[in-house]
Structure formats: C-alpha cells, structure tokens
Amino acid sequence: MARLDGKVAIITGAAHGMGAVTARLFVAEGAKVVICDIDASVGRALAEELGASACFEMLDVCREGAWAQVVGMTVERFGGLDILVNNAGILHFGATTDLRMTDAERVLSVNVLGMLMGVKHATPALVASGRGVIVNISSTDGLRGGNGRIAYTASKWAVRGLTKALALELGPQGVRVVSVHPGGINTRMGNPAGTTGAALNQPYADVPLQRIGEPHEVAYATLFLCSDEASYITGAELAVDGGWTAGVYESGLPGAPASRPRAASTEGLR
C-alpha cells in the first residue's frame, strides 16, 4: 500500500524545485495532487506528465479569492482535501539600510500572508477529511539568523510561529500542522547560478554533511510528515539542512574535518 493512498493534496510553488519533486513523489505514493503555481506553462506540463492523478491550477498565493477558487475546485474534482503543502516562497538579499519597503512587503506577502490565506480557506476541508495535515515550508533561516536577507529571515521565523499557533488551534479538530526547514537546496533559489561539481558544495564546507541538499531529500521529509506514520507529530519543526543548524565547524579545533567537500550529489528521486 502506498503511503498516501486515497489522499488529496494541494502543493503551492509546485512547478519547479522542491514543489515539483514533492508533487511527483506524492503521486507515486498514491495521492491526487493539485499543482499550484504562477508559472502556468511549466505547471501544466508537470500535471500532464503525472496524468489523471494530478491537475494544474494557476495560483498567486497573495490573492485570497484565488485561494478560495483552488480549494473549491479541489474538493469538487477529487472529493475532498487532506494535505496542504505551503511551499511557495521568494527570497530577497540586501542590507537592512538598503531595503525598500516594497521589497519587504512582497516577501512577507508571499511567504507569510499567502500561507495564512491558504490555511484559512483550506481548513474547513482539512477538518472535514478527519486526517488533515498542513506542512509549511520554512527555512534554516527560521531557526537562526541570516545576514543579508533580513525580510526573508523575518518571514521564515513568522512561518515557524504560525505553525505552532495553528497546531494549537487545529489540533482538537484533527488537523496536524508542522514546519520543514530546508538548508541550502540545489534548486533555482538555492543555486541560481547553476553551479556544478565541487564548487557547488564549497559554501557548505563548514556544515556537518559538507554538501548542498537535493530537492528529493526535502520531499521525502514532507512525505513522512503527511503520512499516517507521523500521526502523533504536530507543532514540530524538522530541519533538513545537513546539520547546518546544529552548528558549523571551527577550523583548527578537534573534530573539524580535514577533507574537502564531497562532489555534488547526482542522485535523483528514488
């Protein structure tokens, strides 16, 4: 029996990267998946690839009316909703003194308010399912500070707090809410230059696993949290970060590795 047999999921930001890999994995594990993104051409192509178990819906997470339409369509087409994966997010770099409020507002709108609107409209269907799960994709920057990305870090801490508040509110109604905190992941956001080989892992030389993560490694964590195997987990946060938030090595002290970072992983979705 597949781990998500008979379950219906909405995944945002699902046309690319972690979202697309998660959509493929969920379908492989028996779920019906609604792929949501603003990139219609790529999202539709992915839905066609996945066949009858998937469909694409255009969704700007900042538009509350669009959320209501997507949830309504999902329930009508697939008979209900069991899983919401809030994966859509954007990143912005810059010093605080250079930050334009329009940029900060955009980051917070997509990363926090878009997520909150999704939860608002999905909750009745998730409660009705009797086994609802919300997975909010945060970041290691939601577990620690990060220089040069003040608005992004603020948004990801907000996602962490939102998750815990929702777990308290929705737990008595049978809905679990958890957050996943990826570290550096080999996606368009995590590797915008498309770096390959040893250079890809060089920025992670001081992280315990000494390499960038791959999208399927986050997708499998999300799969576990959405499965019945995680039925007693709510309000929790799971770091999928190669040990980044555990700490970084201080060279010259005992325990610091002498070896260079490993070559980039080429392992695909298993």
C-alpha positions as CSV (number, residue, x, y, z in Angstrom):
1,M,0.0,0.0,0.0
2,A,1.4,3.4,-1.0
3,R,1.9,5.9,1.9
4,L,-0.6,8.4,0.6
5,D,-3.3,6.2,-0.9
6,G,-6.6,7.9,-1.3
7,K,-5.3,11.3,0.0
8,V,-5.7,14.6,-1.8
9,A,-3.0,17.3,-1.7
10,I,-2.6,20.9,-2.7
11,I,1.0,21.9,-3.2
12,T,2.0,25.6,-3.8
13,G,5.1,26.6,-5.8
14,A,4.9,23.2,-7.4
15,A,6.0,23.9,-10.9
16,H,9.7,23.9,-10.0
17,G,12.3,22.7,-7.5
18,M,11.2,21.1,-4.2
19,G,7.5,21.6,-5.0
20,A,7.7,19.7,-8.3
21,V,9.7,16.9,-6.8
22,T,7.2,16.7,-3.9
23,A,4.3,16.6,-6.4
24,R,5.9,13.7,-8.3
25,L,6.6,11.8,-5.1
26,F,3.1,12.3,-3.7
27,V,1.5,10.9,-6.9
28,A,3.9,8.0,-6.8
29,E,2.7,7.3,-3.3
30,G,-0.9,7.2,-4.2
31,A,-2.1,10.8,-3.8
32,K,-4.2,13.1,-6.0
33,V,-2.3,16.3,-6.3
34,V,-3.3,19.9,-7.3
35,I,-0.2,21.6,-8.6
36,C,-0.4,25.3,-7.9
37,D,2.0,28.0,-9.2
38,I,2.2,31.2,-11.2
39,D,4.2,29.5,-13.9
40,A,1.3,28.1,-15.9
41,S,3.3,26.6,-18.8
42,V,5.6,24.5,-16.6
43,G,2.9,23.7,-14.1
44,R,0.6,22.4,-16.8
45,A,3.4,20.3,-18.3
46,L,4.1,18.7,-15.0
47,A,0.4,17.9,-14.5
48,E,0.2,16.3,-17.9
49,E,3.3,14.2,-17.1
50,L,1.7,12.9,-13.9
51,G,-1.6,12.0,-15.6
52,A,-5.1,11.7,-14.1
53,S,-3.8,11.9,-10.5
54,A,-2.7,15.5,-11.0
55,C,-4.0,18.8,-12.3
56,F,-2.7,22.3,-12.5
57,E,-4.3,25.4,-11.1
58,M,-2.9,28.9,-11.5
59,L,-2.5,30.4,-8.1
60,D,-1.0,33.7,-6.9
61,V,-0.9,32.9,-3.2
62,C,-1.3,36.7,-2.4
63,R,-4.8,36.7,-3.9
64,E,-7.3,35.5,-1.4
65,G,-10.0,35.0,-4.0
66,A,-7.7,32.7,-5.9
67,W,-7.2,30.5,-2.8
68,A,-11.0,30.1,-2.4
69,Q,-11.3,29.0,-6.0
70,V,-8.5,26.5,-5.8
71,V,-9.8,24.9,-2.6
72,G,-13.3,24.7,-4.0
73,M,-12.1,23.2,-7.3
74,T,-10.0,20.6,-5.4
75,V,-13.0,19.4,-3.3
76,E,-15.2,19.3,-6.3
77,R,-12.8,17.4,-8.5
78,F,-11.2,15.0,-6.1
79,G,-13.9,14.8,-3.4
80,G,-12.0,16.5,-0.5
81,L,-8.7,17.8,0.8
82,D,-6.3,16.0,3.2
83,I,-3.0,17.8,2.7
84,L,-1.8,21.3,2.2
85,V,1.8,21.9,1.5
86,N,2.6,25.6,1.6
87,N,5.8,25.5,-0.4
88,A,5.7,28.8,-2.4
89,G,8.2,31.4,-1.3
90,I,10.6,34.1,-2.5
91,L,14.0,35.3,-1.4
92,H,15.4,38.8,-1.2
93,F,19.0,39.8,-0.5
94,G,20.3,43.1,0.7
95,A,21.5,45.2,3.7
96,T,18.8,46.5,6.0
97,T,19.7,50.1,5.3
98,D,19.2,49.5,1.6
99,L,15.9,47.6,2.0
100,R,12.9,49.1,0.1
101,M,9.6,48.6,1.9
102,T,8.0,47.4,-1.3
103,D,10.5,44.5,-1.4
104,A,9.9,43.7,2.3
105,E,6.1,43.8,1.8
106,R,6.4,41.4,-1.2
107,V,8.5,38.9,0.7
108,L,6.1,39.0,3.7
109,S,3.0,38.8,1.5
110,V,4.2,35.7,-0.4
111,N,6.0,33.9,2.4
112,V,3.6,34.6,5.3
113,L,0.3,36.2,4.3
114,G,-0.1,33.9,1.3
115,M,0.4,30.9,3.6
116,L,-2.1,32.3,6.1
117,M,-4.7,32.8,3.4
118,G,-4.2,29.3,2.2
119,V,-4.7,27.9,5.6
120,K,-7.8,30.0,6.2
121,H,-9.5,28.6,3.1
122,A,-8.2,25.0,3.3
123,T,-9.1,24.5,7.0
124,P,-12.8,23.6,6.6
125,A,-12.0,20.9,4.0
126,L,-9.0,19.6,6.1
127,V,-11.2,19.3,9.2
128,A,-13.8,17.5,7.2
129,S,-11.3,14.9,6.0
130,G,-10.7,13.8,9.5
131,R,-7.0,13.4,8.9
132,G,-5.9,16.8,7.7
133,V,-2.2,17.8,7.5
134,I,-0.6,21.2,6.8
135,V,3.1,21.3,6.1
136,N,4.6,24.8,6.0
137,I,8.0,25.1,4.3
138,S,10.1,27.4,6.3
139,S,13.9,27.5,6.2
140,T,17.0,27.2,8.3
141,D,16.6,31.0,8.5
142,G,13.5,30.3,10.5
143,L,15.7,28.6,13.2
144,R,18.6,31.1,13.3
145,G,19.6,34.5,12.0
146,G,20.9,35.2,8.5
147,N,22.8,38.3,7.3
148,G,21.9,39.9,4.1
149,R,18.3,38.7,4.0
150,I,16.5,40.5,6.8
151,A,13.0,40.3,5.3
152,Y,13.3,36.7,4.3
153,T,14.6,35.7,7.7
154,A,11.7,37.6,9.4
155,S,9.2,35.8,7.2
156,K,10.6,32.4,7.9
157,W,10.5,32.9,11.6
158,A,6.9,34.0,11.2
159,V,6.2,30.8,9.4
160,R,7.6,28.9,12.4
161,G,5.4,30.8,14.8
162,L,2.4,30.5,12.6
163,T,2.9,26.7,12.5
164,K,2.9,26.4,16.3
165,A,-0.2,28.6,16.7
166,L,-2.1,26.7,14.1
167,A,-1.1,23.4,15.7
168,L,-2.8,24.6,18.9
169,E,-5.8,25.9,17.2
170,L,-6.4,23.0,14.8
171,G,-5.2,20.0,16.9
172,P,-8.6,19.5,18.6
173,Q,-10.2,19.5,15.1
174,G,-8.0,16.6,14.0
175,V,-5.6,18.7,11.8
176,R,-1.8,18.4,12.3
177,V,0.4,21.3,11.4
178,V,4.2,21.1,11.0
179,S,7.1,23.1,9.5
180,V,10.0,21.9,7.4
181,H,13.2,23.9,7.5
182,P,15.5,23.2,4.4
183,G,19.0,24.4,4.4
184,G,20.8,25.0,1.1
185,I,19.0,23.0,-1.6
186,N,20.0,22.6,-5.2
187,T,17.1,24.4,-6.8
188,R,16.8,27.7,-8.8
189,M,16.5,29.5,-5.5
190,G,19.4,27.7,-3.7
191,N,21.7,27.5,-6.7
192,P,20.6,30.3,-9.1
193,A,23.9,30.2,-11.0
194,G,23.5,26.5,-11.8
195,T,26.9,25.7,-10.3
196,T,28.0,22.1,-10.6
197,G,30.8,19.9,-9.4
198,A,32.9,20.5,-6.3
199,A,32.2,24.3,-6.5
200,L,28.6,23.6,-5.7
201,N,29.4,22.2,-2.3
202,Q,32.2,24.6,-1.4
203,P,29.9,27.0,0.5
204,Y,28.9,24.1,2.8
205,A,32.4,23.1,3.8
206,D,31.7,24.0,7.4
207,V,28.3,22.2,7.6
208,P,28.4,18.6,9.1
209,L,27.4,16.8,5.9
210,Q,29.6,19.2,3.8
211,R,27.3,19.4,0.7
212,I,24.2,21.1,-0.7
213,G,20.9,19.2,-0.3
214,E,18.8,17.8,-3.2
215,P,15.1,18.5,-3.6
216,H,14.1,14.9,-3.1
217,E,15.6,14.9,0.4
218,V,13.1,17.6,1.4
219,A,10.3,15.9,-0.5
220,Y,10.8,12.7,1.5
221,A,10.7,14.6,4.8
222,T,7.4,16.2,3.7
223,L,6.1,12.8,2.6
224,F,6.8,11.3,6.0
225,L,5.1,14.2,7.8
226,C,2.0,13.9,5.6
227,S,1.7,10.1,6.0
228,D,-0.1,8.3,8.8
229,E,3.4,7.3,10.1
230,A,3.6,10.8,11.6
231,S,0.1,10.7,13.2
232,Y,1.4,11.9,16.6
233,I,3.5,14.8,15.3
234,T,2.1,18.3,15.3
235,G,3.5,21.8,16.1
236,A,7.0,20.4,15.4
237,E,9.8,21.6,13.1
238,L,12.0,19.4,11.1
239,A,15.4,20.7,9.8
240,V,16.5,19.2,6.5
241,D,19.8,21.0,6.4
242,G,22.8,18.7,6.5
243,G,23.3,19.6,10.1
244,W,23.6,23.4,9.4
245,T,21.5,24.4,12.4
246,A,23.4,22.0,14.7
247,G,26.5,24.3,14.2
248,V,29.4,24.9,11.9
249,Y,33.0,23.7,12.2
250,E,35.7,25.9,13.6
251,S,38.9,25.0,11.7
252,G,41.9,24.0,13.7
253,L,39.9,22.7,16.6
254,P,39.3,18.9,17.4
255,G,36.5,17.4,15.3
256,A,36.9,19.7,12.3
257,P,37.1,17.7,9.1
258,A,40.4,17.8,7.2
259,S,38.8,16.6,3.9
260,R,37.4,18.8,1.2
261,P,33.7,18.9,0.5
262,R,32.3,15.9,-1.4
263,A,31.3,16.2,-5.1
264,A,27.8,17.3,-5.8
265,S,25.1,14.7,-5.4
266,T,23.7,13.4,-8.7
267,E,21.1,11.1,-7.1
268,G,17.7,11.6,-8.5
269,L,14.3,10.9,-7.0
270,R,14.3,7.4,-5.7
